[in-house]
Amino acid sequence: MSAFDILSRTASEMSDEAVLDTVRPSIAYVLGLDDDEVVPEASLEDDLGCDEIDFKEMMIKIYHDAGYQTPPEEDYKIHTVADLVHMIKRYN
């Protein structure tokens, strides 16, 4: 498999871990965390300190860095990092 094949795959075709590895740096950057703190089971609000403004900034950064986006009307369903990964896989 070539690098082009890997880069051209949609998120829905990737493993959860691969999607997480793609978006982890964006999440960590926006929230001022180390990459290793961004784990699937982490609550965005309770564990990572993500408020509503941080969430919007994080989603913009993920879009700019990785090209992934989710419908804003689905935001209320995202509570954990794993929820975010699943939502990205669903819509990308």
Buried (B, 14 or more C-beta within 10 A) or exposed (E): EEEEEEEEEEBEEBEBEBBBEBBBBBBBBBBEBEEEBBBBEBEBBEBBEBEEEBBEBBBEBBEEEBEBBBEEEEBEEBEBBBBBBBBBBEBB
